[in-house]
């Protein structure tokens, strides 16, 4: 089944089943994909296992030719890449711009999206690239090349043969003026849905040791009773500290209820201690740990 997706430059990729917004935490994107397995079910998650924070995380929708790229430190979606346009139908402002059996040509896409800077040509890859605010499109052309004498004049200066018109190979959606200057986007408030969005998490150092963390996060302002016609929700920012030795009440008072609580019911290694392991298991100092997971902030306490 070929899916349709609407391209929204600088913001999102969406259809009737799912809306994928730049700036969304990775946990929310995973949850959204889990809710649409009837339509999107061949999903791959790539990361660097030895040093997870050294490179970006990728979620790949293999059947749809879409790659979602997340910043490893902030863990939010920073780039949407449609690396195989031939697998989906793409729309812009409600109109079809590219289809699997007829991907867009370089001049067709410019007519749809409007005028922009002259195409950039990569002689090694034999590709042309067109950039608009928040969107970049790549076209492959085996035989075409720019006319260097008049290339600065735009598409009309491209030396494209009559038999060949470069077709769409890749589309990137990002926040910023160009792909090279893409920024880590701020998520729109309407996707908060009761979650916390961290803007800063840093360690608290005391006596050359980590004593805890400082967290700055944003959430919906539930105290706001004003009536607004805007789609943007009222938000509130909190500055809190979580320190080693804090009670669970201290943590929940600072961060609210966790998304999940995990509890290890039994330490299986205690069985190696022989028949006395049950007495050890019941001792207060050997009670199992439990974990508060704040997925949208990348925190476990």
C-alpha positions in Angstrom: 0.0 0.0 0.0 1.4 3.3 -1.1 1.0 6.1 1.5 0.4 9.8 0.9 2.3 12.3 2.9 1.9 16.1 3.0 5.2 18.1 3.0 5.1 21.1 5.4 8.4 22.9 5.1 10.3 23.8 8.3 7.6 21.8 10.3 6.4 18.3 9.5 5.4 15.4 7.3 1.9 14.2 7.8 -1.1 12.2 6.5 -4.5 11.2 7.9 -2.9 8.5 10.1 0.2 10.3 11.6 1.8 13.7 11.9 5.6 13.7 12.3 6.7 17.1 13.6 10.3 18.4 13.8 11.3 18.9 17.4 9.3 15.9 18.7 11.1 13.7 21.3 12.1 10.3 20.0 9.8 8.6 22.6 6.7 10.4 21.2 7.6 9.5 17.6 8.0 5.8 18.6 4.7 5.9 20.3 3.0 7.5 17.3 4.5 4.8 15.0 3.3 2.0 17.4 -0.3 3.4 17.0 -0.2 3.1 13.2 1.3 -0.4 12.7 -1.6 -1.2 10.3 -0.1 1.3 7.9 3.6 1.6 8.9 5.1 -1.7 10.1 8.6 -2.1 8.7 10.5 0.2 11.0 14.2 0.1 11.8 16.1 1.9 14.6 19.8 2.6 14.1 22.2 4.0 16.7 25.8 3.7 17.8 25.8 0.9 20.4 29.3 1.5 21.8 28.8 5.3 22.2 25.1 6.1 21.7 25.5 9.9 22.2 28.3 10.3 19.7 26.1 10.1 16.6 22.5 10.8 15.6 19.7 8.3 16.1 17.8 7.2 13.0 14.3 5.7 12.6 13.8 4.3 9.1 10.4 3.6 7.6 11.8 1.1 5.1 8.6 0.4 3.1 8.0 4.2 2.7 11.6 5.4 2.0 11.6 7.8 5.0 14.4 8.4 7.5 13.8 10.3 10.8 17.0 11.7 12.2 17.2 12.6 15.9 19.8 14.7 17.6 21.6 12.3 20.0 21.9 14.7 22.9 18.5 16.5 22.9 16.8 13.3 21.5 14.4 15.3 19.4 13.7 15.0 15.7 15.9 17.4 13.8 15.6 16.2 10.1 13.0 14.3 8.0 14.5 12.7 4.9 12.5 11.1 2.2 15.3 9.1 0.6 13.1 7.1 -1.8 10.3 9.3 -3.2 9.4 6.5 -5.5 7.8 4.7 -2.5 5.3 7.4 -1.5 3.0 10.0 -2.9 4.0 13.5 -1.9 1.7 16.4 -1.6 2.3 20.1 -1.1 -0.6 22.4 0.0 -3.1 19.6 -0.9 -1.8 19.0 -4.5 0.2 16.0 -5.6 3.8 16.9 -6.4 5.3 13.4 -6.8 4.1 9.9 -7.3 5.8 6.5 -7.3 5.2 5.9 -11.0 6.1 9.5 -11.9 8.4 11.3 -9.5 8.7 15.0 -9.9 11.1 16.6 -12.3 13.3 19.5 -11.4 11.1 22.1 -13.2 7.8 20.6 -12.0 8.8 20.9 -8.4 9.9 24.5 -8.8 6.6 25.4 -10.4 4.8 23.8 -7.4 7.0 25.3 -4.6 7.8 28.6 -6.3 11.0 30.3 -7.4 14.2 29.9 -5.4 17.9 30.2 -5.7 19.7 28.5 -8.7 20.2 24.8 -8.4 23.5 23.6 -7.0 25.3 21.0 -9.1 27.5 18.2 -7.6 29.6 17.0 -10.5 30.9 13.9 -8.7 27.4 12.7 -7.7 25.7 14.1 -10.8 23.0 15.7 -8.8 21.2 19.0 -8.7 19.9 20.5 -5.5 17.2 23.1 -5.0 16.7 24.7 -1.6 13.7 26.5 -0.2 13.1 27.7 3.4 12.9 24.5 5.4 13.0 22.1 2.5 15.7 20.8 0.2 15.3 18.6 -2.9 17.9 16.5 -4.7 17.6 15.4 -8.4 19.8 12.9 -10.2 20.8 13.4 -13.8 23.1 11.0 -15.5 23.9 13.2 -18.5 23.0 16.8 -17.5 25.4 19.4 -16.4 25.2 23.1 -15.7 26.2 25.6 -18.3 29.0 27.4 -16.4 28.8 30.5 -18.5 25.3 31.4 -17.4 24.5 29.0 -14.5 23.9 31.9 -12.2 20.7 32.7 -14.1 18.8 29.8 -12.6 17.1 26.7 -14.1 17.1 28.2 -17.6 20.9 28.0 -17.6 21.0 24.3 -16.9 22.2 22.2 -19.8 19.5 19.5 -19.7 19.0 17.3 -22.7 15.6 17.2 -24.3 15.4 13.4 -23.6 16.2 13.8 -19.9 14.7 15.9 -17.2 16.3 15.2 -13.7 13.8 13.5 -11.4 13.4 13.8 -7.7 15.8 11.5 -5.7 15.6 12.9 -2.1 13.7 15.5 -0.1 14.8 16.9 3.3 12.6 18.8 5.7 14.4 20.9 8.3 14.2 24.0 10.5 16.3 26.8 9.0 17.2 28.7 5.8 19.4 25.9 4.4 20.2 22.3 5.0 23.8 23.3 6.0 22.4 25.7 8.6 19.7 23.4 9.9 18.8 24.0 13.5 17.6 21.9 16.4 13.9 22.8 16.1 11.6 23.8 19.0 8.5 21.6 19.0 5.1 23.3 18.6 3.3 23.3 21.9 0.3 21.4 20.6 2.4 18.2 20.6 3.2 18.3 24.3 0.2 16.2 25.2 1.0 16.2 28.9 4.7 15.5 28.4 7.7 17.5 29.6 10.1 19.0 27.1 13.6 19.5 28.5 15.6 22.5 27.3 18.6 21.9 29.6 19.9 19.0 31.7 23.3 19.5 33.3 25.2 18.0 36.2 25.5 19.7 39.6 29.1 19.4 40.8 30.1 19.6 44.5 33.6 18.8 45.9 34.6 17.6 42.4 31.8 15.0 42.4 28.4 14.9 40.7 25.7 15.7 43.4 22.7 15.7 41.1 21.3 17.4 38.0 19.7 20.7 37.1 16.7 20.5 34.7 14.9 23.2 32.8 11.7 22.0 31.2 8.5 23.2 29.6 5.0 21.8 29.9 1.4 22.8 29.3 0.2 25.5 31.7 -2.8 23.8 33.3 -3.5 26.9 35.3 -4.1 29.0 32.2 -7.9 29.6 31.9 -7.8 32.2 29.1 -9.7 31.4 25.9 -7.5 31.6 22.8 -8.3 30.9 19.2 -4.6 30.1 18.6 -3.5 26.4 18.0 -0.6 27.1 20.4 -1.2 26.1 24.0 -0.1 28.1 26.9 3.2 26.7 28.4 5.2 27.2 31.5 8.9 26.7 32.2 10.3 25.2 35.4 13.8 25.2 36.8 14.4 22.3 39.2 17.2 20.3 40.9 17.3 16.5 41.4 19.9 15.4 43.9 21.2 12.0 45.0 19.4 11.0 48.2 16.1 12.7 47.2 13.0 10.7 48.0 10.6 9.6 45.4 8.2 12.3 46.6 10.9 14.9 46.0 11.4 13.6 42.4 7.7 13.5 41.5 7.2 17.0 43.1 9.9 18.3 40.8 9.1 16.4 37.6 5.6 15.1 38.0 4.5 11.5 37.4 6.9 9.4 35.4 5.9 8.0 32.0 6.7 4.5 33.2 7.8 2.8 36.4 9.9 -0.3 36.2 10.5 -2.6 39.1 12.9 -5.6 39.2 10.9 -8.0 41.3 13.9 -10.3 42.2 17.7 -10.1 41.9 18.4 -13.4 40.2 22.1 -13.3 41.2 21.1 -13.8 44.9 20.3 -17.5 44.1 24.0 -18.1 43.9 24.2 -17.5 47.7 22.5 -20.9 48.4 19.6 -21.6 50.7 20.1 -18.3 52.6 19.2 -16.2 49.6 15.6 -15.9 50.6 16.6 -14.3 54.0 18.9 -12.0 52.1 16.1 -11.1 49.6 13.8 -10.2 52.5 16.4 -8.0 54.2 15.7 -4.3 53.8 19.1 -3.5 52.4 18.6 -6.0 49.6 15.2 -4.8 48.4 15.1 -4.5 44.6 15.5 -1.1 42.9 12.7 0.5 40.8 13.0 3.1 38.2 11.1 6.2 37.2 11.3 6.8 33.4 10.8 10.3 32.0 11.1 9.3 28.4 10.3 12.6 26.8 13.3 14.1 28.6 15.6 11.1 28.3 15.8 10.7 32.1 15.7 7.6 34.4 15.7 8.1 38.2 
